[in-house]
Amino acid sequence: MIEALTARLGVPVEDLTRLSGGANRETWALRAGDRELVLRGGAGTGSVGLAVEAEAMTAAGRAGVPVPEVVGTGELDGRPYLLMGRVDGETIPRRILRDPALAAPGRARELGALLARLHTVPLGEVPSVVPVGDPLAGLHADYLAGGRVPPPGLALGLRELARTQPERSGECLVHGDFRMGNLMLGTDGVRAVLDWELVHTGDPVEDLGWLCAKVWRFGSPHPAGGLGSRDELLDGYAAVAGWRPSAAQLHWWELYATVRWGLMTGLMAERHLSGAEPSVELAAIGRRACEQEFDVLLALDLAAPESSVPPEPADDGVDLYGRPTATELLEAVAAFLAADVQPGGNRVGFHARVAGNVLATVRRELVLGPAARERNRTRLDRLGCADDVALARAIADGSLDDRWDDVVDAVREGVRDRVLVANPRHLTAPA
């Protein structure tokens, strides 16, 4: 790659380093002559082309949205790339939210104003960006085609979205993934909006709702990306846009974001499970659908955050195989990753941290799984459902509406059992 980039740019390319994160595309840092650049590459499953990203970023920059400079797009060794100027700042959400200088008062209002500027981009300037049409039809086409069935908690969310879908607010350029993690901040505010791979045209409130989805708050009690209130976000938006989305519109798009991300986790896991893209990160993401099921229950007032994190389950003792037990072996590998691999930083350190989380999930499933499966079987038998797929289908078609309270109880209890294994801390996160 270095030789191809050197030939393309006409200057020596050095210090090519793969950056961590990014489950959909590869991202590399490099030096080209005296310039610090970033290269994004790969087709990106479900993503727009990199040339489309470049078109959208350029138009957004003209509208006053902070974006990296687009240096060029094309192909290297038969693979598409997008080359951008490097912007200094912080992107890791937990670091931002813990730093008072970065998460300063007024940030939510700033994000609202920034989105309003993005939504003023004339669509004639982005002819390659395509509309999504009806968002609910898009969910079914993108994530439920081929007979896929959502888990029961997401089925509840889809049903509510269909029941309460508002009128469209207009058609504009939509980032599609505007959230913490794709925003680079400094003490002076937002320095760059990154990762335009889901850009499209659609309803402007979509970007606002996506930012407010609970998954992108990273444990913060503040709904707007963990940085402020919904009112602050909407105030900033209205000050620039000249109109203010309603609370009901924002709530619908928040729920849409929660359901969509839950469905996306399943599709990302399939990329790993199929063998097309083996990745510990994609494998780990596959277990996060239950978190979004829980968040759907919260949004529908069918559950509430728990007051404390449930204790880690204890191993039930030595069995046929003696010690170390299976859970003790997992703990030993997790300790090795944390002590000897994770401190290496960059991509390897990031994936070591992900792998450690996977091992913790497996440990909890070994201890809690047998009893949870028995409980789930009992719940499903009472409803006459063969499995969770049948339960989700009954939610969608209304065939168990005469036992709605029992259905909700079964979903709530099943979701809690899944979250207890996947990420018990999620049960206590503020709604």
N, C-alpha and C positions, 0 to 999 in steps of 0.2 A: 504493500500500500504506500509506503514512504516513497518508493521510486516513482510510482504512478502520480502521486500528488506533486512531487518535485517537478516532474515533466509538465504537469498541467499548469502549475502556478508559476513556473519559471524561476523559482527561488528555492534554496535548500529547505527541506522540511525536516524538523528535528523534534525530539521529545514527544513522540506520539504515544499517548497514554489513554487506555480505555477507562472511562468514568463509570462509577457505580450507578445503580438504579436504572430505570428505563426498561420496563418489561416488554415493550413493543418495538423499540428501535435501539440500535447501538449508538453510543455517543462517545466521541474521542476528543481529547484536548491535544493541541499541537502548536508548534512554533513554525511559522513560515517567514523566513527572513527575520525582520524585526517586529513581526506582528504575532500576537497571541490569537489563535483561532479555535473554533469548535466545529467538528464535523459530525453530522448526523447521517447514519446510513442504514440500509436495510429496507425491505419492502414494507414491513409493518402490517401485521394482520389486522384487517378492518380499518386501516388508516388511509387517508388521502395520499396522493403522491407527494414526494418532497418538493417538486416544482410547484404544486398547488400550495403547499405550506409557504414557500417563498413568496408567491404572489400575494397571499393573505397577509403575511407579515409586512411586506413592503407597503401595501395599502393601509394597514393599521398604523404603521409608523407615520405616514402622511397625515393621518387623522389625529395624531398626538398621543398615540399609545406607545409607551416605551418598549422597544423590541431590539434584539440584536441586529446589527448591520448584516444584510444578506450580501455575501461576497460572491457566491456563485452556486449553481446547481449543474448536475450532469450525471455521468456514469463513470465509475472507476472499476476496471476489471469486470465489467458487465453488471455492476450493482449501482443503484442510484445513490446519490449523495447530495447533501446540502451543507455548504460551508458558510459559517457565520463568524462575525467578530466576537471575541470573548468579552463578556461583561463581568465585572467583579461584584460580588455580593453573596448573600446567603440564601440558599434554597431549602435547606432541611427544616421542615415545619417545626419540629420540637425545639430546635435551637432558636428559631425566630420567636416562638411563643414564650420562651423563657427569658428572652432578652428585652428589657423594658425600652431600650433604645430602638430596637427593630419593631417591636409590637407596641409602638407608641400610640397614645390616644389620637383618634382621627383617622386611623388606617382604614377602617371599614368604610368611612365616608369617601376616602381617597379611591378605594376599589370601586365603589359605586360610580364615581365620576369617570374613572378610567373605562369602565364597561360602557357607560353612556357614549363616550367618544368612539369606542370601537363600533358601536351600533350605528354611528353616523356614516360609516364608510359607504360610499356609493356602490351599489352592487355591480354597476358597469365597470368598476375598477377590478373586480374579481370574477371575470367570466368563467374561470375554471372551477370555481367553488360551486358545488351543487346543492340544491335544496333537499331537505329530508322529507318533506310532505307531512302527513299526519304522524305525530310522534309515537302514538300507541301502535299504529300499524308498523312503524319502523322497528319498535321493540320486538314485535312478533316475527318480522322478517329477518332481523339481524341475529336474534338470540334464541328463537323458539322454532325455527324452521326444521324440517325433517323429523317432526315428531318429538322434539325436545319438550320436556315438561318442567316447569320451574318447581323449586321446593315449596312446600305449603305456605310458608310465611310470605314469600314473594307472590304466590298466587293470590293471597289476600290483598296485597298491594295493587296488583294488576286489576283486580275486580274494583277496588275503590277508585283507581285512576279512570277506568271506563265510566264509572257512575258519575264522576264529578268533573269531567274534563271541561275546562273553560274555553271561551272563544279565543282565537288567536289575537295577539296584541300587535301583530304586524310581521313583516319579513325583513330580516337584516342579516348582516354578517355575524355569525355566532362562533366563538372560539371552540366551544364544545367540551373543553376540559380545563376551565378556568377555576383553579383551586390552589390551595397551599401545596407546595411541591413543584408547581409549574410557574411560580412567581419568584423572581429574584429580588430580594429586598436589601436595602442599605439603611443607614440611619437617616438618610434624606428621603426615604420612601421607596416606592416600587421602581426598580431600575430596568427590569425587563420582564415581559410576558413570554414564556417559553412553551415549547412542545405544542405545535399547532396541528398535530396529526389528525384531530377529530373535527377540524374546522368545516363548517357548512353554513347554509343560510336557513334561518328558521325564526322562531319566536324569541324576541330579546330576553324575555323573563327566564328562558332556559339557563343562560349563563349565571344569572343571579341565584336561581334555585340550586344549581350544581355547586356553587361556592358554599351555600348554606347547608348542604347535606352533612349529616353528623359525622360521616366517615372522614371528612376533610377538616374536622375541628381538632383532631388529635388529643382528645381528652379535655379540651378547653370548654368552659361553660358558655362561651360567647358564640352565638350561632353563625355569624358572618365570617367563615373561615377561621374561627377561633380568635378573631381580632376585635369584634365589636358586635353591636346589636343589629337585628334586621332593620330597625328604623333608621339607624345611622347609615347603613348600606343604601337604603331606599332614598334617604335624604340626599346623599351624594349623587345618586343616579338622577333624581328629579331636578337637582340644581343645574345639571348640564343638559339632560334630555328634554326638559320642559314638561314631562308627565311622570306620574308615579304609579308603578304597578300596585295592585291591591294586595292586601294580606292573603286573600284567598288564592290569587294567582301564584304568589310566591310559595304558598304552602303546597299547591298542586305540583309545581315544578320541583320542589324539594323532595316530595314523595316520589316523583318520577325519577329523580337522580338516585335515590336510595334503591329503588327497584332496578334501575338500569345497571348500576354498579354491581348489584347482586347477580344479575344475569351475566354481566361481563366476566365475573370471576369464574363462572362455570365454563365459558368459552375459552378463557385463557388456560384453565386447567386442561381442557381438551387438547390444546396445542402440545402440552407436555405428555399427556397420556397416549396420544396417537403416535408418539415417537418423532413427530415432525420437528419439534423444538424442545429437546430435553433441557429442563431448567428447574433447579430447586426453588427459584423464586416463583415460577408459574405453578409448580406443585403446591407451594405454600398458599398462594392466592386462592387456589381452588377450595380451600377450607374456610374462606372468609365469607362465603354466601350466608352462613348462619348469622353472622353479625348484622348483615343487612336485613335478614328476616326479623331479628330482634328490633332493629330500628324502625321497620315497618309497623310492628306492634306498638312501639312507643308513639309513632306518628298518628296511629289510629286510636290512641288511648286504650289499648288492649293489654298494656303492660306498663310497668314503671321501673325506673332504675332501682337497683338494690342498694342497701345502705352500706354494705361492706363487701370486699372481695371474698368469695368463698375460699376456704383454705385448700391448699393443694392436697389431693387425695393421698392417703398413705398406702404403701404396698401391703398386701395382706400376708406377707411372710414368705418363707422359703418353700419351694415346691420340688417337684421331681428333679429339676436341674441344679438345685443347690444355689450357692452364692458364688459370684454376684448374680443377683436376679436379673431378669430382663430390664426392669426399671433402673436398677443400679448400673447396668451396662450403658443404658442411654444417658444417665447422669454423668458417667465417666467421659463419654464422647462429647457431651455438651460442655463439660468443664475444659476439655482439651481445646475445643473450638474457641471458647471464650478467652482462654489464657494464652494460647499459642498461635492462633490463626487470625482471630478477629482484630487484634491490635495492629495487624499489617496494613490496615486501611484500604482505601480505594475499593475496587470491585471485589477482590478476594475477601477483604474484611467484611464488606456488606453482605456477601453471600454466606459467610460464616455465621453472621448474626441471624440471617434467615434460617440457615440450617439448624442453629440452636433452638430457634422457635419451633421448627418442625419436630425436633426430638422431644421437646416439652409436650407438644400436642400428642405425639405417639405414646408418651409415658402416661398421660392422663387417660387416653383411650384404653390402654391396657388395664388400668385400674378401674375406671368407671364404665367402660363399654359394655361388659356383660349385663349388668343390672339395667343400664339405660336401654339396651336392645329389648330386654324383657318387658320393661315398662311400655316401650313403644308398641310392641306386639299386642299387649293388652289393650292399649288405647285404640289401635286400629281395628282390632277384633270387635270392640264394642260398637264401632261405627260401621262395621261391615266392609272395611277397606282392606284390600290385599296388601297394600304398601303405601308409602308416602306419595307415590305417583298417582295412585287411585284417589287419595285424599285431595291432592292438588286439583285433579280433574273434577272432583265433586264440588270443590270451592268455585271453580270456573263455571260449571254448568248449572249450579244451584240445586243439584239433586239431593243435597243434605241440608237444605235451608230450614227444614222443619226441625232440625236438631242443631241449630246454629250455635247455641251456647256450648254444646258438647264439641262441636267442630273447633270453635275458638279455644276452648280448654286444651284440646289435643294439640293444636298448633303451638300454643303458648308453652306447654310442657315439653313438647318435642324440641322446640327451638332452644329452650333453656338447657336441655340436656346436651344439645350440640355445641352451644356456646361454652358450656362448662368444660368441654374438651378442647375446643379450638382456641378460646381466649377468654378465660373467666373474668378478667378485668373489664371486659366490654359490658358486663352486666351492671356495672356501677357508673358508667360514663354518663354525664348529665344529658338529659333529653334535649 
